[in-house]
Amino acid sequence: MPCFRSLQSARARAILLASASILAFPQAVRAQLNRPELPPVTVEAPSEKRVSVPRPKRDAVRPERVARDLRTTPTPQPTASAQGTGIPGALTVLTAQQALAEINQTPGSVALVSADAYRNSTPSNTIKDILDYVPGVFAQPKWGDDTRLSIRGSGLSRNFHLRGVQLYMDGIPINTADGYGDFQEIDPTAYKYVEVYKGGNALQFGANSLGGAINFVTPTGRDALPNGVSLDVGGFGFKRLQANTGGVNGPWDGFVTASTQSADGFRDHSFGSSNRLSGNVGYQFSPDVETRFYLNANEVRQRIPGTVTRTSALTNPEAAAPANVAMDQQRNIETVRLANKTAVRFDDTKVEFGAFGVDRHLMHPIFQWLDYRYKDYGGFVKVTDERTIGGFRNRLVAGVNVLNGSIDNQQFANIAGQKGALLSSSIDRSENASVYIEDSFYFLPNVAVVGGTQFLYATRNRQDRFLSDGDQSGATRFNLWSPKGGLLWQIDPGWQAFANVSRSAEVPSFGESANGPGIPTIPFTSIRPQIATTYEIGTRMRRPDYAWELAAYRANIRDELLCLYSAFGNCNVTNADRSIHQGVEAGAGAAIFREIFVSGSAPDKIWLNVAYTFNDFRFDNDPTFGNNKLPGAPAHYLRAELLYKHPTGLYFGPNVEWVPQAYFVDSMNTLTTEPYALLGVKAGFDNGGPLSGYIEGRNLTNKTYIASASIIDRATATSPLFEPGTGRAVYVGMRYRW
């Protein structure tokens, strides 16, 4: 172990030294960026000449900005911007303000989470820190960076990795070609904002899944304050050092961020460490033509404590599953991702195109020693056209996506964490090509009818190279249409209403199949795609001292990928007949009290943030499970915080995470989790300037609870399905930017 940690430390120092070397960017340029007051920003509205507008004033305290999910469009959509530095903005990467204006042209529930909403006031350790206040999203860490994520009930049956939500980094796919995703390559410190497209609202992104899409967007050298360093430490041995730098030199700009972190973990056998690097270099041929190259690299080492029984989780939460310790179970990943994105702007049209390649190595000793090598590659073209047609405003988005890849799949016997004999081997190949189009026609100045569709062609091909247990080779292909229609009503500049009907179609990955003693063998080639028709209606509003959003939806699903059989405690995913997902997503933020001690144009406030999700997921007259509830997600989930904010940037206050009702972990509805309420408090300083800091206490009552659970078809009291939540912990962090 000392040698292992020494190796990690050396690699971490190498990454940080590489980052520091880029500080040699021209000093004169960085001096320009280090101005105490930011000059006006240049923006361009569609089909209009460029005009100068004042840069929006930074909020004194980031949490008040309701950046997590309560965003509406107050102005026409901009397409290019300077970053408050006098330097032209990037064409390939939108600012948060521009991205907010664009995402809110969606006739459905969407969210834009600015880094200001979480980066300076939380440890920013997992994706839960990013998405905690987005209604409709249930994100619960399992161990290390691994998280159980579900949006509108997506991927409930997937007990490992992620399915049903398509992940992107700067618009470039993170998911593997066969569809699964992972969070170990996500660095919450690296992004300037995160976009969440729920369900069919991700059509204009080219995505097509029940849960929708999440896009993580990194800064560029043209952003304000591109240089920074942060240090975070906290409970259970958590520590992280992060640094970023960037700048502009004529038509060139560059940005790089790196982090190194480690944690002992709350539970036994949960030590983990990671080194991550993200960077991009852009070149502007002209104000209307820009190309940008991306690099993302990750090295993650993580022990797995495993799932335990309900009794163990609630009485001895720190204990690891004995088999996980005996077999030294781990998930280790090394990834390098290279990509290019080019944007060309004409009078009314913007064309974006690019290509990418990913080399990923998964070293995963669990019940067997999994050694998987992924090679994924692809390209994309997207056209956005905004113009007036016959006196009516029209917005057209169309594109083509290609994502292909292969998995060199080898599984060995796991002998105390070491490779034993080869037990299986295959080459798994996937091809995905999609074409999509979406048009928004404003038949009234403030009302648009939206229509679109996507066509997906996909193949899955397995070449079995280990034939002593039979030949599992096979191939399948899919041709799927997914139409969408909706209405978007801009009631006033800060208030919208929307409604839509959409279809999603999810192709099964290689992880979907059923086989084992006592259950029917269902090869992956027999599994059908999951088809959902979703109806949605909602509204969102933003005012200076309050904001809210409300959406209700119902998805009628055919052939949902669910756990209908199990063997050795592992869920085998196949097609259910019919099921229903429906729910309500509500979020609000408001200054409930003002001018407590300070009055005037910048008074102090007491600010309330609330995010509530209601889930009703169930089988629909299933031959085996009737109308039972689907396992894996709570019916009610509430996240709320109450913060006092002083105009100097000081803030403090309590928060709560509440699951008031236990949820089932098996399709037969025989075993449940436990209700819980977690109390926390945080305080800090953030006035939008170079220095910020926080201290946060989590689970202050040291509540023993179940954070997440794997699911199964039929459970008993001794089924090892539960992940205990983390005990009381305190985190402290500081960040300096210039």
C-alpha positions in Angstrom: 0.0 0.0 0.0 2.8 2.6 0.7 4.3 2.0 -2.7 0.8 2.3 -4.3 0.2 5.7 -2.5 3.7 6.8 -3.4 3.0 6.1 -7.1 -0.3 8.0 -6.9 1.4 10.9 -5.2 4.1 11.0 -8.0 1.4 11.0 -10.7 -0.5 13.7 -9.0 2.6 15.9 -8.8 3.3 15.4 -12.4 -0.2 16.5 -13.4 -0.1 19.6 -11.2 3.4 20.5 -12.5 2.0 20.2 -16.1 -0.8 22.6 -15.1 1.6 25.0 -13.5 3.8 25.2 -16.6 0.9 26.7 -18.5 1.1 29.7 -16.1 3.7 30.9 -18.6 0.8 32.2 -20.7 1.6 35.8 -21.6 1.7 37.9 -18.4 0.3 40.9 -20.1 -2.8 38.9 -21.1 -3.4 37.7 -17.6 -2.9 41.2 -16.3 -5.8 42.3 -18.6 -7.9 39.5 -17.1 -7.1 40.6 -13.5 -9.1 43.8 -13.5 -11.1 44.7 -10.4 -14.1 45.9 -12.5 -15.2 44.2 -15.6 -16.0 46.2 -18.7 -19.2 45.7 -20.8 -19.9 42.4 -22.5 -20.5 42.2 -26.2 -23.4 39.9 -27.2 -25.3 39.2 -30.4 -29.0 38.5 -30.6 -30.3 36.4 -33.6 -30.6 38.3 -36.8 -29.5 41.5 -35.1 -26.4 43.6 -35.1 -24.0 43.2 -32.2 -24.6 45.5 -29.3 -23.0 46.2 -26.0 -24.8 45.5 -22.8 -23.6 45.7 -19.2 -22.3 42.5 -17.7 -24.8 41.2 -15.1 -23.7 42.0 -11.6 -22.3 39.0 -9.7 -24.5 38.0 -6.8 -22.8 38.6 -3.5 -23.5 35.0 -2.4 -23.5 32.2 -4.9 -26.2 30.0 -3.3 -28.8 32.7 -3.7 -28.6 32.6 -7.5 -30.9 29.6 -7.6 -28.5 28.4 -10.3 -29.3 24.8 -9.7 -32.5 24.6 -11.6 -34.7 27.7 -11.5 -33.6 29.5 -14.6 -35.8 31.3 -17.2 -35.0 33.3 -20.2 -35.2 37.1 -19.7 -33.7 38.2 -23.0 -33.4 36.9 -26.6 -30.8 34.2 -27.0 -27.3 35.5 -27.5 -24.9 33.5 -29.7 -21.5 35.1 -28.9 -20.1 37.0 -26.0 -17.0 38.6 -24.6 -16.2 37.5 -21.1 -16.0 40.9 -19.5 -12.3 41.2 -20.4 -12.5 43.1 -23.7 -11.4 39.9 -25.4 -13.9 38.3 -27.9 -15.7 35.3 -26.4 -15.5 31.7 -27.5 -17.8 30.7 -30.4 -17.5 26.9 -29.7 -18.4 27.3 -26.0 -21.4 29.4 -24.7 -21.2 31.4 -21.5 -23.6 30.4 -18.7 -25.8 33.3 -19.6 -26.0 32.3 -23.3 -26.5 28.6 -22.4 -29.3 29.5 -20.1 -31.0 31.5 -22.8 -30.7 28.6 -25.2 -31.8 25.8 -22.9 -34.9 27.7 -21.9 -36.1 27.6 -25.5 -37.0 24.0 -24.7 -40.7 23.2 -24.2 -40.0 21.0 -21.1 -38.3 20.7 -17.8 -34.6 21.5 -18.1 -31.9 22.9 -15.7 -28.7 24.8 -15.9 -26.5 24.5 -12.8 -23.8 27.1 -12.7 -20.6 26.3 -10.9 -21.3 29.2 -8.7 -24.2 27.2 -7.2 -22.0 24.6 -5.7 -18.3 25.1 -6.4 -17.5 27.6 -3.6 -19.8 26.3 -0.9 -19.6 22.5 -1.0 -16.8 19.9 -1.2 -17.8 19.4 -4.9 -16.8 15.8 -4.4 -19.5 13.9 -6.4 -22.2 14.5 -8.9 -24.7 14.7 -6.0 -23.1 18.0 -5.0 -23.9 19.3 -8.5 -27.4 18.0 -8.9 -28.7 18.0 -5.4 -31.2 20.8 -6.0 -32.5 19.7 -9.4 -36.0 18.3 -9.0 -36.6 15.0 -10.7 -33.0 13.9 -10.2 -32.2 11.2 -7.6 -28.4 11.0 -7.1 -27.0 9.0 -4.2 -23.3 8.1 -3.8 -22.5 4.5 -3.2 -18.8 4.6 -2.6 -16.1 6.9 -3.8 -17.2 8.6 -7.0 -19.7 5.9 -7.9 -23.3 7.2 -7.7 -26.7 5.7 -8.3 -28.4 8.3 -10.6 -31.9 8.2 -11.9 -33.9 10.9 -13.7 -37.6 10.2 -13.8 -37.0 6.6 -12.9 -34.4 5.9 -15.6 -32.1 2.9 -15.2 -33.7 1.7 -11.9 -32.7 -1.9 -12.6 -29.0 -1.1 -13.3 -27.1 -2.0 -10.1 -23.8 -1.1 -11.6 -22.6 1.8 -13.9 -25.4 3.9 -15.4 -28.1 3.4 -18.0 -30.9 5.6 -19.2 -29.1 9.0 -19.0 -26.7 10.1 -21.7 -23.6 12.0 -20.4 -21.7 14.5 -22.4 -18.6 16.6 -21.8 -18.5 19.8 -23.8 -21.2 18.2 -26.1 -19.1 15.1 -26.7 -20.4 11.7 -25.5 -19.0 10.2 -22.3 -21.1 7.0 -22.4 -19.6 4.0 -24.0 -20.9 3.0 -27.5 -23.1 0.3 -26.0 -24.8 2.8 -23.7 -23.5 2.6 -20.2 -22.1 5.5 -18.3 -19.8 6.0 -15.3 -19.1 8.9 -12.9 -15.5 8.2 -12.1 -14.4 10.4 -15.0 -16.5 13.3 -13.8 -14.5 16.0 -11.9 -17.0 18.5 -10.3 -14.3 21.1 -10.0 -13.7 21.3 -13.7 -16.9 22.8 -15.1 -18.3 26.3 -15.4 -21.9 25.0 -15.7 -23.8 21.7 -16.2 -26.9 21.4 -18.4 -29.7 18.9 -17.5 -32.2 17.9 -20.2 -34.8 15.7 -18.6 -36.4 12.9 -20.7 -37.4 13.7 -24.3 -36.3 17.3 -23.8 -32.8 16.3 -24.9 -33.9 15.8 -28.5 -32.2 18.9 -29.7 -29.0 17.5 -28.1 -29.4 14.4 -30.2 -30.0 12.3 -27.1 -32.8 9.8 -26.9 -33.4 8.1 -23.5 -36.0 8.0 -20.7 -33.7 10.0 -18.3 -32.5 12.5 -20.9 -29.0 14.0 -21.0 -26.4 15.8 -18.8 -23.8 18.0 -20.4 -20.7 19.1 -18.4 -19.1 22.2 -19.9 -15.5 23.3 -19.1 -14.3 26.9 -19.2 -12.0 28.3 -22.0 -9.1 30.7 -21.8 -11.5 33.5 -22.8 -13.5 33.2 -19.6 -13.0 35.8 -16.8 -10.7 34.7 -13.9 -9.3 31.7 -15.7 -6.6 31.0 -13.1 -7.2 29.5 -9.7 -6.3 27.1 -7.0 -8.4 25.4 -4.4 -7.9 23.1 -1.4 -10.6 21.0 0.3 -10.3 18.7 3.3 -12.9 16.9 5.4 -14.2 13.8 7.1 -13.0 10.3 6.6 -9.6 11.4 5.2 -11.0 13.4 2.2 -8.5 15.8 0.7 -8.2 17.4 -2.7 -5.9 19.9 -4.4 -7.1 21.5 -7.6 -5.5 24.1 -9.9 -6.5 25.7 -13.2 -5.0 28.3 -15.5 -5.7 29.8 -18.9 -5.5 32.9 -21.1 -5.5 34.4 -24.5 -2.7 35.1 -27.0 -4.0 36.7 -30.2 -6.4 34.3 -31.9 -5.3 31.5 -29.5 -6.7 30.7 -26.1 -6.2 27.8 -23.7 -7.4 26.4 -20.4 -6.3 23.5 -18.3 -7.6 22.2 -14.9 -6.2 19.4 -12.8 -7.1 17.8 -9.5 -5.7 15.1 -7.3 -7.8 13.7 -4.4 -8.0 10.8 -2.0 -10.3 9.6 0.8 -10.1 6.8 3.3 -13.9 6.5 3.0 -16.6 6.1 5.7 -16.7 2.3 5.3 -14.1 -0.4 5.6 -12.4 -1.2 2.3 -13.5 2.1 0.6 -10.1 3.9 0.1 -9.9 5.7 -3.2 -7.7 8.2 -5.1 -7.9 10.0 -8.4 -5.9 12.2 -10.6 -7.9 14.1 -13.3 -6.9 16.5 -16.1 -9.1 18.5 -18.5 -7.9 21.1 -21.0 -8.7 22.7 -24.3 -7.0 25.0 -26.8 -9.0 27.2 -29.2 -8.1 29.1 -32.3 -10.3 31.9 -33.9 -9.8 32.2 -37.6 -12.2 35.1 -37.5 -15.1 36.3 -35.2 -17.3 33.7 -37.0 -15.0 30.7 -37.3 -13.4 28.9 -34.4 -11.9 25.5 -33.7 -11.2 23.9 -30.3 -9.2 20.8 -29.3 -10.0 18.9 -26.1 -8.0 16.6 -23.8 -9.4 14.7 -20.8 -7.4 12.2 -18.8 -8.3 10.3 -15.7 -6.6 7.8 -13.4 -8.9 6.4 -10.7 -8.2 3.7 -8.0 -11.1 2.7 -5.8 -11.8 -0.1 -3.4 -15.4 -1.4 -3.2 -17.0 -2.0 0.2 -20.0 -3.7 -1.4 -23.7 -4.1 -0.5 -24.8 -5.6 2.8 -28.0 -6.7 4.4 -30.5 -4.2 5.8 -29.6 -5.1 9.3 -25.9 -4.6 8.8 -26.5 -1.3 7.0 -28.5 0.1 9.9 -26.5 -1.4 12.8 -22.9 -1.6 11.6 -22.8 0.9 8.7 -19.0 1.0 8.5 -18.6 -2.7 7.8 -17.8 -3.9 4.3 -19.2 -7.0 2.8 -16.9 -9.8 3.8 -16.6 -11.1 0.2 -15.5 -7.7 -1.0 -12.6 -7.7 1.5 -11.6 -11.3 0.8 -11.5 -10.7 -2.9 -10.1 -7.2 -2.6 -12.8 -5.9 -4.9 -12.0 -2.7 -6.8 -12.9 -0.5 -9.7 -9.9 1.1 -11.4 -10.1 3.2 -14.5 -7.6 4.9 -16.8 -9.0 7.1 -19.6 -7.8 9.4 -22.3 -10.3 11.3 -24.4 -9.3 13.5 -27.4 -11.8 15.6 -29.4 -12.2 18.5 -31.7 -15.1 20.9 -32.2 -15.4 23.6 -34.8 -18.1 26.3 -35.1 -18.8 28.4 -38.2 -21.4 31.2 -38.0 -23.2 32.7 -40.9 -25.8 35.5 -40.8 -28.6 33.4 -39.3 -27.0 30.0 -39.1 -24.4 28.3 -36.9 -22.8 25.0 -37.9 -20.9 22.9 -35.4 -19.0 19.8 -36.2 -16.3 17.6 -34.7 -14.8 14.2 -33.9 -13.6 12.4 -30.8 -11.9 9.3 -29.7 -11.7 7.6 -26.3 -9.3 5.0 -24.9 -10.6 3.5 -21.6 -9.2 0.7 -19.5 -11.3 -0.8 -16.8 -9.6 -3.0 -14.2 -12.3 -4.3 -12.1 -11.8 -7.3 -9.7 -15.2 -8.2 -8.3 -16.8 -11.7 -8.4 -14.5 -12.2 -11.3 -11.5 -10.1 -12.4 -12.9 -8.0 -15.2 -10.3 -6.6 -17.7 -12.1 -4.5 -20.3 -10.5 -2.2 -22.9 -12.8 0.2 -24.6 -12.1 2.0 -27.9 -14.9 4.5 -28.7 -14.9 7.0 -31.5 -17.4 9.1 -33.5 -18.3 12.5 -34.9 -21.2 14.9 -35.0 -22.6 17.8 -37.1 -25.2 20.2 -35.7 -26.9 23.1 -37.5 -28.8 25.8 -35.6 -30.8 28.3 -37.9 -32.7 31.2 -36.5 -34.5 33.5 -38.9 -37.8 35.2 -39.7 -40.0 33.4 -42.1 -43.0 35.3 -43.5 -42.8 37.6 -40.5 -42.7 34.8 -38.0 -39.6 33.8 -35.9 -38.4 30.3 -36.5 -35.6 28.2 -34.9 -34.4 25.0 -36.5 -32.0 22.6 -34.9 -30.8 19.5 -36.9 -27.9 17.2 -36.7 -26.2 13.8 -37.1 -24.3 11.8 -34.4 -22.1 8.8 -34.9 -20.8 6.8 -31.9 -19.1 3.5 -32.5 -16.8 1.4 -30.4 -15.5 -2.0 -29.3 -14.9 -3.7 -25.9 -12.1 -6.2 -25.6 -13.8 -8.1 -22.8 -11.8 -10.6 -20.7 -12.9 -12.0 -17.4 -10.6 -14.0 -15.1 -11.0 -15.8 -11.8 -10.5 -13.4 -8.9 -8.1 -14.8 -6.4 -7.8 -12.4 -3.5 -7.7 -9.5 -5.9 -5.3 -11.1 -8.4 -6.0 -12.5 -11.8 -6.6 -16.3 -12.0 -7.6 -18.5 -14.9 -9.4 -17.0 -17.9 -13.1 -17.6 -17.7 -14.6 -15.7 -20.6 -13.4 -13.5 -23.5 -15.2 -11.7 -26.3 -15.1 -8.7 -28.6 -18.2 -6.6 -28.3 -18.8 -4.1 -31.0 -21.4 -1.3 -31.1 -22.5 1.1 -33.9 -24.9 4.0 -33.4 -25.9 6.6 -36.0 -28.7 9.1 -35.3 -30.3 11.9 -37.3 -32.5 14.4 -35.6 -34.4 17.6 -36.3 -36.4 20.0 -34.2 -38.2 23.1 -35.3 -39.7 25.9 -33.1 -42.1 28.1 -35.1 -43.4 31.2 -33.3 -46.9 31.5 -34.7 -47.4 34.3 -32.1 -44.6 36.6 -30.9 -44.4 34.8 -27.6 -45.8 31.3 -28.4 -44.0 28.6 -30.3 -45.1 25.2 -31.6 -42.3 22.7 -31.5 -42.0 19.6 -33.5 -39.2 17.1 -34.2 -38.0 13.6 -34.5 -35.0 11.4 -34.3 -34.0 8.2 -36.2 -31.6 5.9 -34.6 -29.8 3.0 -36.3 -27.8 0.8 -33.9 -26.1 -2.6 -33.9 -24.7 -4.8 -31.2 -22.3 -7.6 -32.2 -20.5 -10.1 -29.9 -17.7 -12.4 -31.0 -17.1 -15.0 -28.4 -13.5 -16.0 -28.1 -13.9 -18.5 -25.2 -15.9 -21.4 -26.3 -15.4 -24.0 -23.6 -18.7 -22.9 -22.0 -20.6 -22.6 -25.3 -20.7 -19.9 -28.0 -22.4 -16.7 -26.9 -21.7 -14.9 -30.1 -24.6 -13.0 -31.7 -25.6 -9.8 -33.3 -28.7 -7.6 -33.4 -29.7 -4.3 -35.0 -32.3 -1.6 -34.4 -34.1 1.0 -36.4 -36.0 3.4 -34.2 -38.1 6.6 -34.7 -38.7 9.0 -31.8 -41.1 11.9 -32.6 -41.8 14.9 -30.4 -44.3 17.8 -30.3 -44.8 20.6 -27.9 -45.7 24.2 -27.1 -43.7 27.0 -25.4 -45.4 30.1 -24.2 -43.3 33.1 -23.1 -45.9 34.7 -20.8 -43.6 37.5 -19.9 -39.7 38.0 -20.1 -39.3 35.9 -16.9 -42.2 33.5 -17.0 -42.8 30.5 -19.3 -45.3 27.7 -19.6 -44.7 24.5 -21.7 -46.2 21.2 -22.7 -44.9 18.4 -24.8 -45.4 14.8 -25.9 -42.2 12.8 -26.8 -41.0 9.3 -27.4 -37.7 7.8 -26.3 -36.1 4.6 -27.4 -33.3 2.9 -25.5 -31.2 0.2 -27.1 -30.0 -2.5 -24.7 -26.4 -2.7 -23.8 -24.3 -5.8 -23.5 -25.0 -5.8 -19.8 -28.6 -6.7 -20.4 -29.3 -10.5 -20.4 -30.5 -13.3 -18.2 -28.7 -16.5 -17.5 -27.9 -18.7 -14.5 -29.1 -21.7 -12.5 -32.9 -21.9 -12.2 -33.8 -19.1 -14.5 -34.5 -19.0 -18.3 -31.5 -18.1 -20.5 -32.3 -14.9 -22.4 -29.3 -13.8 -24.6 -28.7 -10.2 -25.2 -29.9 -10.6 -28.8 -33.4 -11.4 -27.6 -33.8 -8.3 -25.6 -36.0 -5.6 -27.2 -35.4 -1.8 -27.0 -37.3 0.1 -24.3 -39.9 2.4 -25.7 -41.5 5.2 -23.7 -44.1 7.9 -24.6 -44.0 10.8 -22.2 -46.5 13.5 -21.6 -45.3 16.6 -19.8 -46.7 20.0 -18.7 -45.1 22.7 -16.6 -44.1 26.3 -15.9 -41.1 28.3 -14.7 -40.7 31.8 -13.4 -37.8 34.0 -12.3 -38.1 37.3 -10.4 -35.5 39.4 -8.6 -36.4 37.9 -5.2 -38.0 34.6 -6.0 -38.0 31.9 -8.6 -39.8 28.6 -9.1 -40.5 25.7 -11.5 -43.2 23.1 -11.6 -43.5 20.1 -14.0 -45.7 17.1 -14.1 -45.2 14.1 -16.4 -46.4 10.6 -17.2 -44.4 8.0 -19.2 -46.1 4.9 -20.6 -43.3 2.4 -21.2 -43.3 -0.7 -23.2 -40.5 -3.3 -22.8 -38.9 -1.5 -19.9 -35.5 -2.9 -19.1 -36.1 -4.3 -15.6 -35.0 -7.0 -13.1 -37.3 -10.0 -13.7 -34.9 -12.8 -12.7 -32.0 -13.1 -10.4 -29.2 -15.5 -9.7 -26.6 -15.4 -6.9 -28.1 -12.2 -5.7 -27.4 -10.4 -9.0 -30.2 -8.8 -11.0 -30.6 -10.1 -14.6 -32.2 -7.3 -16.7 -34.8 -8.2 -19.4 -37.9 -6.7 -20.8 -41.0 -6.1 -18.7 -44.3 -5.9 -20.6 -45.7 -2.5 -19.6 -44.9 0.0 -16.8 -45.7 3.5 -15.8 -43.5 6.3 -14.6 -45.2 9.5 -13.4 -44.3 12.3 -11.1 -44.1 15.9 -10.1 -40.9 18.0 -10.0 -41.1 21.3 -8.0 -38.4 23.7 -7.1 -38.4 27.2 -5.5 -36.1 29.8 -4.2 -37.1 33.0 -2.4 -35.9 35.8 -0.2 -38.5 35.2 2.6 -37.0 38.1 4.7 -35.1 41.2 3.6 -33.4 44.1 5.4 -32.9 42.3 8.7 -29.8 44.3 9.7 -28.9 46.0 6.4 -31.2 48.1 4.2 -30.7 49.9 0.9 -30.0 48.7 -2.6 -28.1 45.7 -1.4 -29.8 44.4 1.8 -29.2 41.3 3.7 -31.6 38.4 3.2 -32.8 35.1 4.4 -33.0 32.9 1.4 -34.9 29.6 1.1 -34.1 26.9 -1.5 -36.4 23.9 -1.9 -36.3 21.0 -4.4 -39.0 18.4 -4.2 -39.6 15.3 -6.3 -42.6 13.0 -6.3 -42.1 9.6 -8.0 -44.8 7.0 -8.8 -43.2 4.2 -10.8 -45.1 0.9 -11.1 -45.7 -2.2 -13.2 -48.9 -2.0 -15.4 -50.8 -5.3 -15.0 -47.7 -7.4 -15.2 -48.4 -11.2 -15.3 -46.0 -11.7 -12.3 -45.8 -8.5 -10.4 -49.3 -7.0 -11.1 -49.3 -3.3 -10.3 -46.5 -3.4 -7.8 -44.3 -0.4 -7.4 -41.0 -0.5 -9.2 -38.1 -0.8 -6.7 -35.1 1.5 -6.5 -36.4 5.1 -5.9 -38.3 6.9 -3.1 -41.8 8.2 -3.6 -40.8 11.5 -2.0 -37.5 13.3 -2.0 -36.9 16.7 -0.5 -33.8 18.9 -0.4 -33.9 22.3 1.3 -31.7 25.0 2.7 -32.3 28.3 4.6 -29.4 30.7 4.4 -28.8 34.1 5.9 -26.9 36.3 3.4 -25.0 39.5 4.1 -24.1 41.8 1.2 -20.4 41.5 2.2 -20.6 37.9 1.0 -21.0 36.2 4.3 -23.6 33.4 4.6 -24.7 30.7 6.9 -27.6 28.4 7.6 -29.0 24.9 8.0 -30.1 22.4 5.3 -32.0 19.1 5.2 -32.2 16.0 3.0 -35.5 14.1 3.7 -36.8 10.8 2.4 -40.0 10.5 4.5 -41.1 7.1 3.2 -39.1 3.9 2.7 -39.0 2.4 -0.8 -39.0 -1.2 -2.1 -35.8 -2.9 -3.2 -37.5 -5.8 -5.0 -40.1 -6.2 -7.6 -42.3 -8.4 -5.3 -42.5 -5.5 -2.9 -41.4 -7.5 0.1 -38.3 -5.6 1.4 -37.8 -1.9 1.9 -35.2 0.7 2.9 -35.7 3.0 5.9 -37.0 6.6 6.0 -34.4 9.2 7.0 -33.8 12.9 7.5 -30.3 14.4 7.4 -29.5 17.7 9.0 -26.6 19.9 7.9 -25.2 23.4 8.2 -22.8 25.5 6.2 -21.2 28.9 6.5 -18.8 30.8 4.2 -17.7 33.8 2.4 -18.1 34.5 -1.4 -18.6 38.0 -2.8 -17.8 37.2 -6.4 -14.2 38.3 -5.8 -11.0 36.3 -6.0 -11.2 34.7 -2.5 -13.9 32.4 -1.2 -14.2 29.8 1.6 -16.7 27.5 3.3 -17.2 25.1 6.2 -19.9 22.5 6.0 -21.2 20.0 8.4 -23.2 17.0 7.0 -25.4 14.5 8.9 -24.8 16.4 12.1 -27.0 14.0 14.1 -24.9 11.1 12.9 -28.0 9.4 11.5 -27.5 5.8 10.5 -29.4 5.4 7.2 -29.4 3.7 3.8 -28.2 6.0 1.0 -28.9 3.7 -1.9 -29.8 0.2 -2.7 -29.4 -2.4 -5.5 -32.6 -4.0 -6.6 -33.7 -7.6 -7.3 -36.9 -9.4 -8.3 -37.5 -11.3 -5.0 -35.7 -10.3 -1.8 -35.4 -11.8 1.7 -34.4 -10.3 5.0 -30.8 -11.4 4.4 -30.5 -10.1 0.8 -27.3 -8.0 0.6 -28.7 -5.1 -1.3 -28.0 -2.0 0.8 -25.4 0.8 0.7 -25.1 2.6 4.1 -24.9 6.4 4.1 -22.0 8.4 5.4 -21.8 9.4 9.0 -21.2 12.8 10.5 -18.6 14.7 8.6 -17.2 18.3 8.4 -15.6 19.8 5.3 -13.6 22.9 4.8 -12.4 24.5 1.6 -10.8 27.7 0.2 -10.5 28.9 -3.4 -8.5 31.7 -4.9 -9.0 33.0 -8.5 -7.3 35.6 -10.6 
